[in-house]
Amino acid sequence: MQPVWAVTLAAACGPTARPTSLPRAPSQPHASVARDGVIITRPPPGLAPTMAAVARLGWRPIAASMLHVEQLSLAPDTSRPDAIVLTSGQAIAAINRPEWHDVPCYVVGHATGGRARAAGFAHVVTAAGTADDLGALLRAALPGRGLLLLAVGRGYGLDMAQALRAEGFCVIRRCVYAVSPERHLPAQAAQALATGQVAAILFYSTRTAQSFLAALNAAQAAMLGQVVAVAMSTGVANALATGPAWRDICVAARPDQAAMLACLGEAR
């Protein structure tokens, strides 16, 4: 029988989640196996706190970072900016200079904001979770414009830098980390998926989703019909929908971890 294609967004994901055409496959639980595993695909340092949060909800967290992050250095002679702009917490290590801790730091979301404060930045302003939100925040907060240090990953932030320059900002874009995909699932995640122990997989970025799908072999891909994919945004969900059929794809109501974890109720 051909699989039924349907659209579902879990009530747990909140009333603001927008309907999106996503594939759904029939669930076929693996007999006599506890299906309590949740694979977490994000890289460190966010991986460990997410695993702890998943465990507190009664699930068994399984680490499967699908991106390798290499830290790059920031040139010592980089000019002191009027404000620092961060689209990811991965950039904090490179720009963490004590003499810059009093520079206003504008960040994409609460998780990155928490990491910036923990690093010592005294004036951290948080956007609502997307690059568009961050751009709007900068335009509203800095009417005088000024010199911005946009610290990003290699290959990221080009559109944001161009848009901010068009708005009158002077933008220094610096690549302070590089991201590359992992080619295979970690052994523990592969074993759990093969034996039907995985109830859900968390995806925090489009690139992570693409890396995960590219790493699957045919047998692993076939097991996704038993698994709920939890996506941080519609863009991430759309990337997941290009691959094998899932039991369901749940889009978080907001681009933050609390909304992601709320979607795990769909995997029960």
C-alpha positions in Angstrom: 0.0 0.0 0.0 1.3 3.5 -0.8 2.0 5.7 2.2 -0.5 8.4 3.0 0.8 11.9 2.7 -0.6 14.3 5.3 0.0 17.6 7.0 0.1 17.7 10.8 1.5 20.3 13.2 1.2 19.1 16.8 -0.9 21.1 19.2 2.2 21.1 21.5 4.0 23.2 19.0 1.6 26.1 19.7 -1.1 27.9 18.0 1.2 30.1 16.0 2.7 27.3 14.0 1.8 27.7 10.3 0.5 24.8 8.2 3.1 23.5 5.9 2.9 20.7 3.3 5.1 18.0 4.8 5.2 14.2 4.2 3.9 11.7 6.7 4.4 8.0 6.7 2.6 5.3 8.6 4.1 4.5 12.0 5.4 0.9 12.4 6.9 0.6 15.9 9.6 -1.9 16.4 8.3 -4.8 18.5 9.5 -5.2 22.1 11.9 -2.2 21.9 11.6 0.9 24.1 11.1 3.8 21.6 12.3 6.5 24.0 15.4 7.8 22.2 15.7 11.4 21.0 18.6 12.2 18.6 20.1 15.6 19.0 21.9 16.8 15.9 23.3 20.2 17.0 27.1 20.6 17.6 28.7 21.6 20.9 28.5 23.7 23.0 24.7 23.7 22.6 24.6 19.9 22.5 25.2 19.2 26.2 22.6 21.5 27.6 20.0 20.2 25.1 20.8 16.6 26.0 20.2 17.5 29.7 16.9 19.2 28.9 15.7 16.2 26.9 16.6 13.9 29.8 14.7 16.0 32.3 11.6 15.4 30.2 12.0 11.6 30.6 13.5 10.9 27.2 16.9 9.2 26.4 19.1 11.7 24.7 21.4 10.5 21.9 24.2 12.7 20.7 24.6 12.9 17.0 26.2 16.2 16.1 26.0 16.5 12.3 28.3 19.5 11.9 32.0 19.9 12.7 32.8 23.4 13.9 36.4 24.7 13.6 37.1 27.9 15.5 39.0 30.6 13.5 40.9 33.6 15.0 39.9 37.2 14.7 42.7 39.5 13.4 44.3 41.2 16.4 44.1 44.6 14.7 40.4 44.5 14.2 38.9 47.9 15.0 36.8 48.3 18.1 33.2 48.4 16.9 30.3 50.5 18.1 28.3 47.2 18.3 28.9 43.5 17.9 26.4 41.4 15.9 26.1 37.6 16.5 23.9 35.2 14.5 25.3 32.2 16.4 26.9 31.5 19.7 29.7 29.7 17.8 31.2 33.2 17.2 31.6 34.2 20.8 34.9 32.5 21.4 36.7 34.5 18.7 35.3 38.0 19.8 35.6 37.4 23.5 38.1 40.2 24.3 37.9 41.7 27.8 38.4 45.2 26.4 35.2 44.7 24.3 33.0 43.5 27.1 31.4 46.9 27.4 30.6 47.0 23.7 26.8 46.5 23.0 26.2 43.0 21.7 23.2 42.3 19.5 22.4 38.6 19.2 19.9 36.5 17.3 18.2 34.7 20.2 18.1 33.9 23.9 20.5 31.0 23.8 23.2 33.1 22.1 22.4 35.9 24.5 22.9 33.7 27.5 26.3 32.6 26.2 27.4 36.1 25.5 26.5 37.2 29.0 28.3 34.2 30.4 31.4 35.2 28.4 31.4 38.6 30.1 29.5 40.9 27.7 27.7 43.5 29.8 25.2 44.9 27.3 23.5 42.1 25.4 20.3 42.8 23.4 18.4 39.8 22.1 16.3 39.5 19.0 13.4 37.1 18.5 15.3 34.2 16.9 15.9 34.9 13.2 18.3 36.9 11.2 15.4 39.1 10.0 14.5 39.8 13.6 18.1 40.8 14.3 18.3 43.1 11.4 15.0 44.9 12.5 16.4 45.2 16.0 19.6 46.8 14.8 17.7 49.3 12.7 15.4 50.3 15.6 18.1 50.4 18.3 20.9 52.2 16.4 19.3 55.1 14.5 22.7 56.7 14.3 24.0 53.6 12.6 27.8 53.3 13.3 30.5 50.6 12.9 29.2 47.0 13.3 31.3 43.9 13.8 29.3 41.0 12.2 31.0 37.8 13.5 29.8 34.8 11.5 30.7 31.4 10.1 32.5 31.0 6.8 29.9 31.4 4.1 27.3 33.0 6.4 26.1 36.6 6.9 26.7 37.9 3.3 23.0 38.9 2.8 22.8 40.5 6.3 26.0 42.5 5.8 24.7 43.8 2.4 21.3 44.7 3.8 22.8 46.6 6.8 25.2 48.5 4.6 22.2 49.5 2.4 20.7 50.9 5.6 23.7 53.1 6.2 25.7 50.9 8.6 29.4 50.4 8.3 29.8 46.6 8.6 33.0 44.7 9.2 32.1 41.1 8.4 34.5 38.6 9.8 34.4 34.8 9.6 35.4 33.4 13.0 34.4 29.8 12.6 34.0 27.2 9.8 31.3 24.5 9.6 31.6 21.2 7.7 29.2 18.3 7.5 29.8 15.0 9.3 29.7 12.1 6.7 28.2 9.4 8.9 25.9 9.0 11.9 27.7 8.3 15.1 27.6 4.6 16.1 25.2 5.0 19.0 22.7 7.0 16.9 22.9 4.6 14.0 22.3 1.6 16.3 19.3 3.2 18.0 17.8 4.2 14.7 18.4 0.7 13.2 16.7 -1.0 16.1 13.6 1.2 16.3 14.6 3.0 19.5 14.3 6.5 18.2 11.1 8.5 18.7 12.2 11.9 17.6 15.2 13.8 16.1 15.8 17.5 16.9 17.1 19.8 14.1 18.2 23.4 14.9 19.3 24.5 11.4 18.8 23.9 7.7 22.5 22.9 7.3 22.2 20.4 10.1 19.2 18.9 8.5 20.9 18.6 5.1 24.0 17.0 6.7 21.9 14.4 8.5 20.0 13.4 5.4 23.2 13.2 3.3 24.7 10.9 5.9 21.9 8.3 5.9 22.2 4.9 4.1 19.1 3.3 2.6 18.3 1.2 5.7 18.6 4.2 8.0 16.4 6.3 5.7 13.7 3.6 5.7 13.5 3.8 9.5 12.5 7.5 9.5 8.8 6.5 8.9 8.8 5.7 12.6 10.3 9.0 13.7 9.0 12.5 14.4 11.3 15.2 13.1 11.3 18.4 15.2 12.3 21.5 13.2 13.2 24.9 14.6 11.6 26.7 11.7 9.6 26.2 8.5 12.9 26.5 6.5 14.4 23.6 8.5 11.2 21.6 8.0 11.3 22.2 4.2 14.8 20.9 4.1 13.7 17.7 5.9 10.8 17.3 3.6 13.1 16.9 0.6 14.3 13.5 1.9 12.7 10.3 3.0 9.2 10.2 4.6 8.9 10.8 8.3 6.2 9.7 10.8 5.7 13.5 11.2 7.5 16.8 11.0 6.7 19.2 13.8 7.6 22.9 13.4 8.3 24.7 16.6 6.0 27.6 17.4 9.0 29.8 18.1 12.6 29.5 17.1 13.8 28.5 20.6 14.6 25.4 22.5 11.5 25.5 24.8 9.3 25.4 21.7 11.4 22.6 20.2 11.0 20.5 23.4 7.3 21.1 23.5 7.0 19.3 20.2 8.3 16.1 21.7 4.8 15.5 22.9 3.9 14.5 19.3 6.5 11.6 19.6 4.7 9.9 22.5 
